Each structure stands twice: as C-alpha cells, then as structure tokens.
Amino acid sequence: MSLVLDAAAQDLLFREAHTANTFTDEPVTEEQVQAIYDLVKHGPTAFNQTPLRITLVRSAEARERLVKHMSEGNQAKTATAPLVAILSADNEFHEELPALFPAFPQAKDLFFAERPARESAAGMNAALQAAYFIIGVRAAGLAAGPMTGFDFAGVQKEFLDGDHTPLMVVNIGKPGEGASYPRSPRLEFDQVVTTV
C-alpha cells in the first residue's frame, strides 16, 4: 500500500462509508460533536480562515421549523435523524483573521475588505470545511446524510442572518435499516488525473 493510513481507517472514512438516509434512534451527544469539530478544525483553508458555522438543530420545535423548508424527499429523514446540522458560511469571517493568521494580519483588509471577495472566499473555504466535517462524522463512527435539497432563503431567514449563507443540511447518526443505496460507480484514475 502507498497510503500510511491503515486499511480499516480507509474503509471507515471512504470505501465503506455511505450517505445515510435512515438512522437508528441512538442519540448523537454534544461530546461527539465537540470531538468531531476538534478534529476537523485542523483541516487547511486559505489564510487559515474559518468561515464554517454549524447550527445544531436539536429541539422538536426547531426541527419542525427546518423540515418545512426541506425538499419533499428530504423531509422524513430530516424529521427522524438523531441530529441535524445546518452548515453555513460566515461572510464576516475576516474579522477573526488577525488572530487566526498572525503571520499576515493585514490580509483582513488587503484581500477581504470588500463583501464580494469575502462571500467568494467564505463559500469556497466553508465548503472545504464542510467536507472535513463529513469525514469527521465518519471518523466518530457515525453516518452523515448531507443534503442541498432545501429552500436556501427560507433556511437562512429561519435560522441564520444576512451574514451567513447556508451551504447544506446534514443528518447525523448511526445508520439504520436500509440506510444507503448500493455504491455508485466512480471515475477511474486515468479519467481524472492528467500529468503535464
């Protein structure tokens, strides 16, 4: 093998991991979410910016408010997942850059003074962090069901504010009966990689 990570960990994170559509009723604890975040916060981003924001939807009242904004095919699984997280991009992430990137604190004003530049950077880097988050959920022995089938404006208005752009909703928990579809095909190395 050319990889340092052992085969069991590779399977847990990638080969045997699937998007989950059903879950058991085993709860996802605050400690598990904390451990996931404490692992994935180390993933690289440009200028060490950390625009990802995570809104945990735990209460029945909040869950009901979220479900009404989900696409029809995503409503039942969102209503019954042990935990649901709304992942969003903080478009005012630059305010923390002087502390997060002390090697070049002037990046805050040099590159991110204008809102369009911040929104572009926040979207790209928060999406990268969202991918780390999904891998972190798998590393915790849980399954993730990430979804973009929802009313983005409705979720923003209901749970966020004008400075936070929703990226995805992620159902989290132990996979239930028939949780995932069979593995879909993937492109092969030669179809993706070009050497110049």
Backbone as a printed PyTorch tensor [residue, N CA C, xyz], in Angstrom:
tensor([[[  0.8270,  -1.2010,   0.0000],
         [  0.0000,   0.0000,   0.0000],
         [  0.8630,   1.2530,   0.0000]],

        [[  0.3980,   2.2450,  -0.7140],
         [  1.1030,   3.5210,  -0.7680],
         [  0.5950,   4.5070,   0.2640]],

        [[ -0.4560,   4.1410,   0.9970],
         [ -1.0320,   5.0350,   1.9850],
         [ -0.5820,   4.6640,   3.3880]],

        [[ -0.3380,   5.6470,   4.2200],
         [  0.0780,   5.4200,   5.6030],
         [ -1.1200,   5.0180,   6.4670]],

        [[ -2.2870,   5.5950,   6.1870],
         [ -3.4940,   5.2890,   6.9570],
         [ -3.8600,   3.8150,   6.7850]],

        [[ -4.1230,   3.1130,   7.8910],
         [ -4.3850,   1.6720,   7.7660],
         [ -5.6990,   1.4140,   7.0300]],

        [[ -5.8350,   0.1950,   6.5160],
         [ -6.9640,  -0.1540,   5.6490],
         [ -8.3010,   0.0040,   6.3620]],

        [[ -8.3540,  -0.3140,   7.6530],
         [ -9.6120,  -0.1830,   8.3970],
         [-10.0540,   1.2770,   8.4610]],

        [[ -9.1070,   2.1770,   8.6740],
         [ -9.4420,   3.6060,   8.7180],
         [ -9.8470,   4.1110,   7.3340]],

        [[ -9.1840,   3.6170,   6.2970],
         [ -9.5580,   3.9860,   4.9300],
         [-10.9930,   3.5590,   4.6360]],

        [[-11.3460,   2.3490,   5.0700],
         [-12.7080,   1.8490,   4.8670],
         [-13.7150,   2.7010,   5.6330]],

        [[-13.3910,   3.0180,   6.8940],
         [-14.3020,   3.7980,   7.7430],
         [-14.5960,   5.1680,   7.1440]],

        [[-13.5570,   5.7950,   6.6180],
         [-13.6950,   7.1640,   6.1340],
         [-14.1730,   7.2460,   4.6910]],

        [[-13.8480,   6.2280,   3.8700],
         [-14.1230,   6.3350,   2.4400],
         [-14.7920,   5.0970,   1.8280]],

        [[-14.0830,   3.9920,   1.7540],
         [-14.5640,   2.8610,   0.9410],
         [-15.8750,   2.2510,   1.4280]],

        [[-16.0540,   2.1340,   2.7320],
         [-17.2710,   1.5140,   3.2750],
         [-18.2920,   2.5420,   3.7620]],

        [[-17.9180,   3.8050,   3.7440],
         [-18.8170,   4.8600,   4.2130],
         [-19.8080,   5.2270,   3.1080]],

        [[-21.0450,   5.4470,   3.5040],
         [-22.0920,   5.8180,   2.5540],
         [-22.9080,   6.9730,   3.1330]],

        [[-23.5290,   7.7310,   2.2510],
         [-24.5180,   8.7060,   2.6860],
         [-25.6920,   7.9510,   3.2840]],

        [[-26.1240,   8.3440,   4.4690],
         [-27.2130,   7.6470,   5.1560],
         [-28.5380,   8.3710,   4.9430]],

        [[-29.5790,   7.5830,   4.7250],
         [-30.9270,   8.1210,   4.5620],
         [-31.8560,   7.7310,   5.7020]],

        [[-31.4530,   6.7090,   6.4880],
         [-32.2000,   6.3270,   7.6900],
         [-31.2030,   6.1590,   8.8270]],

        [[-31.7110,   6.3170,  10.0380],
         [-30.8490,   6.2640,  11.2110],
         [-31.5380,   5.4970,  12.3250]],

        [[-30.7380,   4.9590,  13.2410],
         [-31.2970,   4.3990,  14.4680],
         [-31.7100,   5.5730,  15.3620]],

        [[-32.3280,   5.2630,  16.4880],
         [-32.7130,   6.3530,  17.3940],
         [-31.6420,   6.6380,  18.4470]],

        [[-30.4540,   6.0500,  18.2820],
         [-29.3570,   6.3250,  19.2230],
         [-28.9570,   7.7920,  19.1190]],

        [[-28.9450,   8.5200,  20.2300],
         [-28.6570,   9.9610,  20.1540],
         [-27.1940,  10.2500,  19.7920]],

        [[-26.9920,  11.4280,  19.2310],
         [-25.6500,  11.9560,  18.9760],
         [-25.3850,  12.9800,  20.0680]],

        [[-24.3470,  12.7540,  20.8530],
         [-24.1030,  13.5950,  22.0250],
         [-23.3400,  14.8670,  21.6770]],

        [[-23.4380,  15.8190,  22.5810],
         [-22.6670,  17.0570,  22.4440],
         [-21.1740,  16.7520,  22.4490]],

        [[-20.7830,  15.7460,  23.2460],
         [-19.3620,  15.3540,  23.3110],
         [-18.8800,  14.8150,  21.9700]],

        [[-19.7260,  14.0580,  21.2870],
         [-19.3420,  13.5500,  19.9710],
         [-19.1560,  14.6950,  18.9730]],

        [[-20.0830,  15.6490,  18.9880],
         [-19.9780,  16.7840,  18.0740],
         [-18.7330,  17.6120,  18.3930]],

        [[-18.4500,  17.7880,  19.6760],
         [-17.2450,  18.5180,  20.0820],
         [-15.9850,  17.8140,  19.5870]],

        [[-15.9490,  16.4840,  19.7240],
         [-14.7920,  15.7120,  19.2670],
         [-14.6360,  15.8170,  17.7530]],

        [[-15.7490,  15.7760,  17.0300],
         [-15.6960,  15.9180,  15.5720],
         [-15.1040,  17.2770,  15.2110]],

        [[-15.6330,  18.3450,  15.8220],
         [-15.1270,  19.6690,  15.4980],
         [-13.6600,  19.8190,  15.8770]],

        [[-13.2850,  19.3020,  17.0510],
         [-11.8990,  19.4410,  17.4960],
         [-10.9200,  18.7090,  16.5860]],

        [[-11.4040,  17.7160,  15.8500],
         [-10.5650,  17.0350,  14.8580],
         [-10.5160,  17.8300,  13.5590]],

        [[-11.6850,  18.1730,  13.0200],
         [-11.7250,  18.7310,  11.6700],
         [-11.3200,  20.1960,  11.5980]],

        [[-11.2560,  20.8740,  12.7250],
         [-10.8430,  22.2860,  12.6890],
         [ -9.4020,  22.4370,  12.2070]],

        [[ -8.6560,  21.3330,  12.1860],
         [ -7.2600,  21.3790,  11.7570],
         [ -7.0960,  21.2520,  10.2440]],

        [[ -8.1960,  21.0260,   9.5140],
         [ -8.0990,  20.9420,   8.0530],
         [ -7.6830,  22.2760,   7.4590]],

        [[ -6.8730,  22.2600,   6.4010],
         [ -6.3510,  23.5090,   5.8350],
         [ -7.3950,  24.3180,   5.0750]],

        [[ -7.2680,  25.6340,   5.1850],
         [ -8.0530,  26.5960,   4.4130],
         [ -7.1230,  27.7370,   4.0190]],

        [[ -7.5330,  28.5540,   3.0700],
         [ -6.7290,  29.7060,   2.6540],
         [ -6.6280,  30.7020,   3.7990]],

        [[ -5.4370,  31.1410,   4.1010],
         [ -5.1880,  32.0980,   5.1750],
         [ -5.7080,  31.6130,   6.5260]],

        [[ -5.8860,  30.3140,   6.6660],
         [ -6.4390,  29.7360,   7.8960],
         [ -7.7910,  30.3470,   8.2440]],

        [[ -8.4820,  30.8520,   7.2330],
         [ -9.8200,  31.3970,   7.5060],
         [-10.7280,  30.2430,   7.9220]],

        [[-11.6570,  30.5470,   8.7850],
         [-12.5430,  29.5210,   9.3400],
         [-13.9850,  30.0060,   9.2090]],

        [[-14.5030,  30.0240,   7.9680],
         [-15.8410,  30.5850,   7.7770],
         [-16.9890,  29.6270,   8.0770]],

        [[-16.7100,  28.3340,   8.2590],
         [-17.8040,  27.4020,   8.5050],
         [-18.4650,  27.6900,   9.8450]],

        [[-19.7900,  27.7210,   9.8380],
         [-20.5720,  27.8150,  11.0560],
         [-21.5410,  26.6420,  11.0740]],

        [[-21.7430,  26.0780,  12.2550],
         [-22.5600,  24.8730,  12.4220],
         [-23.7040,  25.1970,  13.3700]],

        [[-24.9150,  25.0380,  12.8880],
         [-26.1070,  25.2360,  13.7130],
         [-26.7180,  23.8630,  13.9650]],

        [[-26.6750,  23.4020,  15.2110],
         [-27.2350,  22.1010,  15.5680],
         [-28.7320,  22.2570,  15.8340]],

        [[-29.5140,  21.4680,  15.1490],
         [-30.9680,  21.5230,  15.2950],
         [-31.3720,  20.3500,  16.1800]],

        [[-31.5920,  20.6110,  17.4630],
         [-31.8800,  19.5550,  18.4400],
         [-33.3320,  19.5470,  18.9150]],

        [[-33.9170,  20.7020,  19.1400],
         [-35.2640,  20.7290,  19.7270],
         [-36.3070,  20.3110,  18.6960]],

        [[-37.4070,  19.7610,  19.1770],
         [-38.5120,  19.3540,  18.3010],
         [-39.0840,  20.5650,  17.5640]],

        [[-39.1630,  21.6900,  18.2500],
         [-39.7180,  22.9040,  17.6470],
         [-38.8330,  23.3900,  16.4990]],

        [[-37.5240,  23.4010,  16.7200],
         [-36.6000,  23.8320,  15.6640],
         [-36.5990,  22.8380,  14.5080]],

        [[-36.6950,  21.5530,  14.8280],
         [-36.7210,  20.5260,  13.7800],
         [-37.9470,  20.7200,  12.8790]],

        [[-39.0670,  21.0090,  13.4880],
         [-40.3010,  21.2460,  12.7230],
         [-40.1390,  22.4530,  11.8030]],

        [[-39.5070,  23.4960,  12.3200],
         [-39.2710,  24.6890,  11.5090],
         [-38.3500,  24.3960,  10.3310]],

        [[-37.3670,  23.5080,  10.5370],
         [-36.4400,  23.1660,   9.4600],
         [-37.1040,  22.2720,   8.4200]],

        [[-37.8280,  21.2680,   8.8760],
         [-38.4170,  20.2850,   7.9650],
         [-39.2940,  20.9560,   6.9130]],

        [[-40.0070,  22.0030,   7.2850],
         [-40.8980,  22.6570,   6.3190],
         [-40.1270,  23.3130,   5.1700]],

        [[-38.8140,  23.5340,   5.3480],
         [-38.0010,  24.1360,   4.2900],
         [-37.2500,  23.0800,   3.4570]],

        [[-37.3340,  21.8210,   3.8640],
         [-36.6370,  20.7620,   3.1410],
         [-37.4530,  20.3300,   1.9230]],

        [[-36.7620,  19.8800,   0.8740],
         [-37.4590,  19.3030,  -0.2740],
         [-38.2550,  18.0980,   0.1960]],

        [[-39.3030,  17.7780,  -0.5330],
         [-40.2140,  16.7110,  -0.1030],
         [-39.4760,  15.4060,   0.1940]],

        [[-38.5340,  15.0300,  -0.6460],
         [-37.7980,  13.7840,  -0.4540],
         [-36.8490,  13.7980,   0.7280]],

        [[-36.5820,  14.9660,   1.2870],
         [-35.6660,  15.0800,   2.4280],
         [-36.3820,  15.3210,   3.7500]],

        [[-37.6870,  15.4940,   3.7200],
         [-38.4060,  15.8680,   4.9370],
         [-38.4460,  14.7630,   5.9830]],

        [[-38.8240,  13.5510,   5.5810],
         [-38.9790,  12.4720,   6.5660],
         [-37.6560,  12.1280,   7.2300]],

        [[-36.5860,  12.0310,   6.4450],
         [-35.2950,  11.6590,   7.0570],
         [-34.7500,  12.7700,   7.9450]],

        [[-35.0600,  14.0190,   7.6060],
         [-34.6300,  15.1320,   8.4550],
         [-35.4450,  15.1630,   9.7480]],

        [[-36.7080,  14.7960,   9.6480],
         [-37.5690,  14.7860,  10.8350],
         [-37.1600,  13.7100,  11.8330]],

        [[-36.5590,  12.6130,  11.3510],
         [-36.2870,  11.4690,  12.2220],
         [-34.8080,  11.2480,  12.5440]],

        [[-33.9120,  11.9890,  11.9340],
         [-32.4790,  11.8120,  12.2320],
         [-32.1990,  12.1990,  13.6830]],

        [[-31.2750,  11.5090,  14.3490],
         [-30.9450,  11.8590,  15.7390],
         [-30.4470,  13.2950,  15.9010]],

        [[-29.7010,  13.7780,  14.9100],
         [-29.1870,  15.1470,  14.9620],
         [-29.1430,  15.6980,  13.5470]],

        [[-29.4420,  16.9660,  13.4330],
         [-29.3480,  17.6530,  12.1430],
         [-28.4850,  18.8980,  12.3460]],

        [[-27.5840,  19.1260,  11.3940],
         [-26.7260,  20.3110,  11.4370],
         [-26.9390,  21.1320,  10.1700]],

        [[-27.1110,  22.4210,  10.3400],
         [-27.1140,  23.3440,   9.2100],
         [-25.7020,  23.9010,   9.1070]],

        [[-25.0550,  23.6750,   7.9770],
         [-23.7080,  24.1960,   7.7590],
         [-23.8190,  25.4570,   6.9090]],

        [[-23.1810,  26.5230,   7.3690],
         [-23.2550,  27.7930,   6.6560],
         [-21.8870,  28.4500,   6.5980]],

        [[-21.7850,  29.4400,   5.7090],
         [-20.5550,  30.2210,   5.5500],
         [-20.7620,  31.5920,   6.1890]],

        [[-19.8500,  31.9670,   7.0650],
         [-19.8880,  33.2850,   7.7000],
         [-19.1650,  34.2660,   6.7950]],

        [[-19.9020,  35.1860,   6.1960],
         [-19.3110,  36.1410,   5.2640],
         [-18.5520,  37.2660,   5.9540]],

        [[-18.5570,  37.2630,   7.2700],
         [-17.7700,  38.2300,   8.0410],
         [-16.6050,  37.5340,   8.7520]],

        [[-16.1690,  36.3950,   8.1960],
         [-15.0710,  35.6040,   8.7740],
         [-13.7930,  36.4090,   8.9200]],

        [[-13.6260,  37.4310,   8.0900],
         [-12.3710,  38.1890,   8.0580],
         [-12.0650,  38.8890,   9.3770]],

        [[-13.1020,  39.1290,  10.1940],
         [-12.8750,  39.8070,  11.4710],
         [-11.9530,  38.9950,  12.3820]],

        [[-11.9240,  37.6750,  12.2170],
         [-11.0750,  36.8150,  13.0480],
         [ -9.7010,  36.5580,  12.4440]],

        [[ -9.4730,  37.0110,  11.2120],
         [ -8.2140,  36.6950,  10.5380],
         [ -6.9610,  37.1740,  11.2830]],

        [[ -6.9460,  38.3720,  11.8720],
         [ -5.7180,  38.7730,  12.5640],
         [ -5.2960,  37.7770,  13.6510]],

        [[ -6.2710,  37.1600,  14.3380],
         [ -5.9380,  36.1550,  15.3590],
         [ -5.6470,  34.8030,  14.7390]],

        [[ -6.3630,  34.4540,  13.6710],
         [ -6.2010,  33.1330,  13.0750],
         [ -5.0010,  33.0360,  12.1440]],

        [[ -4.5790,  34.1640,  11.5920],
         [ -3.4370,  34.1600,  10.6720],
         [ -2.4550,  35.2510,  11.0840]],

        [[ -1.8300,  35.0880,  12.2680],
         [ -0.9730,  36.1530,  12.8040],
         [  0.2740,  36.4310,  11.9620]],

        [[  0.6380,  35.4850,  11.0780],
         [  1.8050,  35.7150,  10.2270],
         [  1.5520,  36.8360,   9.2190]],

        [[  0.2810,  37.1110,   8.9220],
         [ -0.0590,  38.1370,   7.9380],
         [ -1.4060,  38.7600,   8.2940]],

        [[ -1.4780,  39.4670,   9.4280],
         [ -2.7640,  40.0050,   9.8990],
         [ -3.3840,  41.0130,   8.9490]],

        [[ -2.5750,  41.6630,   8.1260],
         [ -3.1230,  42.6500,   7.2010],
         [ -3.9260,  42.0260,   6.0570]],

        [[ -3.9450,  40.6860,   5.9710],
         [ -4.7640,  40.0100,   4.9490],
         [ -6.2290,  40.4010,   5.0910]],

        [[ -6.6540,  40.6430,   6.3190],
         [ -8.0520,  41.0210,   6.5880],
         [ -8.4740,  42.1970,   5.7170]],

        [[ -7.6720,  43.2440,   5.6850],
         [ -8.0310,  44.4470,   4.9440],
         [ -7.5200,  44.4330,   3.5110]],

        [[ -6.4170,  43.7560,   3.2810],
         [ -5.8200,  43.7360,   1.9500],
         [ -6.6530,  42.9230,   0.9610]],

        [[ -7.1460,  41.7680,   1.4060],
         [ -7.8560,  40.8610,   0.4950],
         [ -9.3610,  40.7980,   0.7200]],

        [[ -9.8310,  41.1440,   1.9160],
         [-11.2260,  40.8700,   2.2510],
         [-12.0100,  42.0960,   2.7060]],

        [[-11.5690,  43.2720,   2.3010],
         [-12.2830,  44.4950,   2.6850],
         [-13.6440,  44.5850,   1.9960]],

        [[-13.7510,  44.0380,   0.7970],
         [-14.9940,  44.1270,   0.0250],
         [-15.8470,  42.8720,   0.2240]],

        [[-17.1290,  43.0740,   0.3830],
         [-18.0600,  41.9660,   0.6360],
         [-18.0330,  40.8830,  -0.4590]],

        [[-18.0290,  41.2130,  -1.7510],
         [-17.9940,  40.1490,  -2.7700],
         [-16.7760,  39.2270,  -2.6370]],

        [[-15.6260,  39.7840,  -2.3070],
         [-14.4300,  38.9640,  -2.1180],
         [-14.5970,  38.0450,  -0.9140]],

        [[-15.2160,  38.5630,   0.1400],
         [-15.4550,  37.7420,   1.3360],
         [-16.4330,  36.6170,   1.0370]],

        [[-17.5120,  36.9310,   0.3260],
         [-18.5080,  35.9050,   0.0280],
         [-17.9150,  34.7780,  -0.8050]],

        [[-17.0950,  35.1320,  -1.7820],
         [-16.4490,  34.1170,  -2.6140],
         [-15.5190,  33.2410,  -1.7870]],

        [[-14.6770,  33.8680,  -0.9790],
         [-13.7320,  33.1170,  -0.1460],
         [-14.4570,  32.2950,   0.9100]],

        [[-15.4880,  32.8800,   1.5210],
         [-16.2290,  32.1710,   2.5620],
         [-16.9090,  30.9380,   1.9840]],

        [[-17.5300,  31.0810,   0.8170],
         [-18.2110,  29.9510,   0.2000],
         [-17.2670,  28.8080,  -0.1200]],

        [[-16.1190,  29.1370,  -0.7150],
         [-15.1680,  28.0920,  -1.0880],
         [-14.5600,  27.4060,   0.1290]],

        [[-14.1320,  28.1960,   1.0930],
         [-13.4440,  27.6100,   2.2410],
         [-14.3920,  26.9460,   3.2300]],

        [[-15.6150,  27.4580,   3.3650],
         [-16.5950,  26.7850,   4.2180],
         [-17.0330,  25.4660,   3.5920]],

        [[-17.1230,  25.4090,   2.2520],
         [-17.4480,  24.1460,   1.5860],
         [-16.3430,  23.1200,   1.8280]],

        [[-15.1040,  23.5750,   1.7970],
         [-13.9760,  22.6990,   2.1150],
         [-14.0870,  22.1970,   3.5520]],

        [[-14.4010,  23.0880,   4.4770],
         [-14.5670,  22.6790,   5.8730],
         [-15.7770,  21.7590,   6.0510]],

        [[-16.8170,  21.9540,   5.2550],
         [-17.9780,  21.0690,   5.3280],
         [-17.5870,  19.6490,   4.9380]],

        [[-16.7350,  19.5180,   3.9390],
         [-16.2450,  18.1930,   3.5550],
         [-15.4480,  17.5680,   4.6930]],

        [[-14.6090,  18.3620,   5.3490],
         [-13.8770,  17.8460,   6.5200],
         [-14.8700,  17.3880,   7.5890]],

        [[-15.9350,  18.1680,   7.7720],
         [-16.9250,  17.8390,   8.7940],
         [-17.5510,  16.4720,   8.5130]],

        [[-17.8970,  16.2080,   7.2800],
         [-18.4850,  14.9190,   6.9150],
         [-17.5080,  13.7840,   7.2090]],

        [[-16.2370,  13.9730,   6.8790],
         [-15.2260,  12.9580,   7.1840],
         [-15.0830,  12.8060,   8.6960]],

        [[-15.1750,  13.9020,   9.4350],
         [-15.1140,  13.8410,  10.8950],
         [-16.2760,  13.0630,  11.4860]],

        [[-17.4690,  13.2360,  10.9270],
         [-18.6360,  12.4630,  11.3690],
         [-18.3550,  10.9790,  11.1890]],

        [[-17.7890,  10.6080,  10.0510],
         [-17.4430,   9.2100,   9.7940],
         [-16.3610,   8.7270,  10.7580]],

        [[-15.4010,   9.5870,  11.0600],
         [-14.3270,   9.2180,  11.9890],
         [-14.8780,   8.9380,  13.3830]],

        [[-16.0260,   9.5220,  13.7110],
         [-16.6720,   9.2960,  15.0110],
         [-17.5110,   8.0230,  15.0100]],

        [[-17.4880,   7.2790,  13.8940],
         [-18.2790,   6.0560,  13.8030],
         [-19.7380,   6.3120,  13.5060]],

        [[-20.0460,   7.5100,  13.0140],
         [-21.4110,   7.8870,  12.6790],
         [-21.5440,   7.9980,  11.1640]],

        [[-22.7600,   8.1620,  10.7050],
         [-23.0110,   8.3650,   9.2790],
         [-23.5580,   9.7670,   9.0780]],

        [[-23.2490,  10.3260,   7.9170],
         [-23.7360,  11.6520,   7.5520],
         [-24.6480,  11.5340,   6.3450]],

        [[-25.6700,  12.3550,   6.3370],
         [-26.5610,  12.4590,   5.1890],
         [-26.6250,  13.8970,   4.7330]],

        [[-25.5950,  14.3600,   3.9790],
         [-25.5910,  15.7560,   3.5410],
         [-26.6110,  15.9910,   2.4320]],

        [[-27.2890,  17.1500,   2.4920],
         [-28.3350,  17.4760,   1.5270],
         [-28.2650,  18.9430,   1.1420]],

        [[-28.5100,  19.2040,  -0.1400],
         [-28.6650,  20.5780,  -0.6150],
         [-30.0710,  20.7970,  -1.1680]],

        [[-30.9420,  19.8250,  -0.9680],
         [-32.3260,  19.9400,  -1.4070],
         [-33.1760,  20.6080,  -0.3440]],

        [[-33.1490,  21.9260,  -0.3120],
         [-33.9530,  22.6980,   0.6320],
         [-34.0690,  24.1250,   0.1410]],

        [[-34.9630,  24.8720,   0.7310],
         [-35.1670,  26.2790,   0.4140],
         [-34.0860,  27.0910,   1.1320]],

        [[-33.0580,  27.4800,   0.3990],
         [-31.9130,  28.1690,   0.9970],
         [-32.3410,  29.4930,   1.6440]],

        [[-33.1470,  30.2570,   0.9400],
         [-33.5820,  31.5490,   1.5010],
         [-34.4320,  31.3350,   2.7510]],

        [[-35.2720,  30.3070,   2.7360],
         [-36.1110,  30.0240,   3.8900],
         [-35.3000,  29.6020,   5.1010]],

        [[-34.2960,  28.7450,   4.8880],
         [-33.4340,  28.2990,   5.9910],
         [-32.6190,  29.4630,   6.5250]],

        [[-32.1260,  30.3080,   5.6250],
         [-31.3590,  31.4740,   6.0770],
         [-32.2220,  32.3790,   6.9480]],

        [[-33.4330,  32.6590,   6.4880],
         [-34.3160,  33.5500,   7.2370],
         [-34.7300,  32.9410,   8.5760]],

        [[-34.9600,  31.6270,   8.5890],
         [-35.4620,  30.9380,   9.7780],
         [-34.3820,  30.7460,  10.8420]],

        [[-33.1250,  30.4840,  10.4070],
         [-32.0950,  30.0690,  11.3650],
         [-30.8400,  30.9340,  11.3720]],

        [[-30.6050,  31.7040,  10.3290],
         [-29.3360,  32.4220,  10.2090],
         [-29.6140,  33.9210,  10.1230]],

        [[-28.6930,  34.6450,   9.5190],
         [-28.8980,  36.0700,   9.2780],
         [-28.2430,  36.4240,   7.9520]],

        [[-28.2640,  37.6880,   7.5960],
         [-27.7490,  38.1240,   6.3050],
         [-26.2580,  37.9330,   6.1200]],

        [[-25.5390,  37.6990,   7.1990],
         [-24.0910,  37.4830,   7.1000],
         [-23.7200,  36.0140,   6.9640]],

        [[-24.7060,  35.1200,   7.0230],
         [-24.4370,  33.6780,   6.9480],
         [-25.2090,  33.0640,   5.7880]],

        [[-24.4810,  32.3820,   4.9150],
         [-25.0680,  31.7450,   3.7400],
         [-25.1500,  30.2450,   3.9700]],

        [[-26.3510,  29.6530,   3.9250],
         [-26.4350,  28.2030,   4.1180],
         [-25.7590,  27.4530,   2.9730]],

        [[-25.0820,  26.3580,   3.3200],
         [-24.3950,  25.5140,   2.3350],
         [-25.0940,  24.1770,   2.1690]],

        [[-25.3930,  23.5290,   3.2960],
         [-26.0230,  22.2160,   3.2770],
         [-26.6200,  21.9170,   4.6350]],

        [[-27.5130,  20.9490,   4.6270],
         [-28.0770,  20.4060,   5.8560],
         [-27.5580,  18.9750,   5.9460]],

        [[-27.0860,  18.5790,   7.1330],
         [-26.5030,  17.2460,   7.3040],
         [-27.2330,  16.5100,   8.4190]],

        [[-27.8400,  15.3840,   8.0690],
         [-28.4020,  14.4820,   9.0750],
         [-27.2670,  13.6200,   9.6080]],

        [[-27.2740,  13.3660,  10.9230],
         [-26.1590,  12.6700,  11.5660],
         [-26.6970,  11.6210,  12.5250]],

        [[-26.0660,  10.4410,  12.5220],
         [-26.4260,   9.3990,  13.4700],
         [-25.8680,   8.0590,  13.0590]],

        [[-26.2440,   7.0350,  13.8020],
         [-25.8940,   5.6620,  13.4430],
         [-26.8250,   5.2270,  12.3130]],

        [[-26.2780,   4.6340,  11.2440],
         [-27.1510,   4.2560,  10.1320],
         [-28.1860,   3.2210,  10.5380]],

        [[-29.3880,   3.3960,  10.0170],
         [-30.4840,   2.4790,  10.3140],
         [-30.6270,   1.4160,   9.2410]],

        [[-31.7360,   0.7160,   9.2960],
         [-32.0390,  -0.3490,   8.3330],
         [-32.1590,   0.2440,   6.9270]],

        [[-31.4400,  -0.3640,   5.9740],
         [-31.5040,   0.1130,   4.5900],
         [-31.1040,   1.5610,   4.4480]],

        [[-30.0740,   1.9620,   5.1820],
         [-29.7070,   3.3800,   5.2630],
         [-29.1850,   3.9580,   3.9590]],

        [[-28.5520,   3.1220,   3.1340],
         [-27.8810,   3.6840,   1.9640],
         [-28.1680,   2.8760,   0.7140]],

        [[-27.9900,   3.5300,  -0.4000],
         [-28.1060,   2.8710,  -1.6950],
         [-26.8160,   2.1110,  -1.9810]],

        [[-26.8350,   1.1420,  -2.9090],
         [-25.5830,   0.4870,  -3.2960],
         [-24.5860,   1.5240,  -3.8140]],

        [[-23.3190,   1.2130,  -3.6600],
         [-22.2670,   2.1340,  -4.0900],
         [-22.4120,   2.4500,  -5.5780]],

        [[-22.4410,   3.7150,  -5.9150],
         [-22.4940,   4.1390,  -7.3150],
         [-21.0970,   4.1110,  -7.9130]],

        [[-21.0010,   4.0310,  -9.2350],
         [-19.6760,   3.9950,  -9.8710],
         [-18.8850,   5.2690,  -9.5930]],

        [[-17.5900,   5.1530,  -9.6750],
         [-16.6810,   6.2920,  -9.5610],
         [-15.8000,   6.3230, -10.8050]],

        [[-15.3250,   7.5010, -11.1710],
         [-14.3880,   7.6160, -12.2820],
         [-13.0510,   7.0000, -11.8900]],

        [[-12.3690,   6.4300, -12.8500],
         [-11.0550,   5.8360, -12.6190],
         [ -9.9680,   6.9090, -12.6790]],

        [[ -8.8230,   6.5650, -12.1330],
         [ -7.6720,   7.4670, -12.0510],
         [ -7.3870,   8.1370, -13.3890]],

        [[ -7.3050,   7.3320, -14.4660],
         [ -6.9330,   7.8830, -15.7850],
         [ -8.0000,   8.7940, -16.3690]],

        [[ -9.2200,   8.7230, -15.8640],
         [-10.2620,   9.6160, -16.3300],
         [-10.2180,  10.9800, -15.6560]],

        [[ -9.4810,  11.0560, -14.5620],
         [ -9.4860,  12.2590, -13.7330],
         [ -8.1370,  12.9660, -13.7210]],

        [[ -7.0520,  12.1870, -13.7090],
         [ -5.7140,  12.7470, -13.4900],
         [ -4.9830,  12.9300, -14.8080]],

        [[ -4.4690,  14.1370, -15.0090],
         [ -3.6490,  14.4550, -16.1710],
         [ -2.3010,  14.9530, -15.6650]],

        [[ -1.2460,  14.4610, -16.2860],
         [  0.1010,  14.9290, -15.9300],
         [  0.6230,  15.8040, -17.0620]],

        [[  1.1340,  16.9590, -16.7030],
         [  1.6680,  17.8850, -17.7250],
         [  3.1270,  18.1620, -17.4650]]])
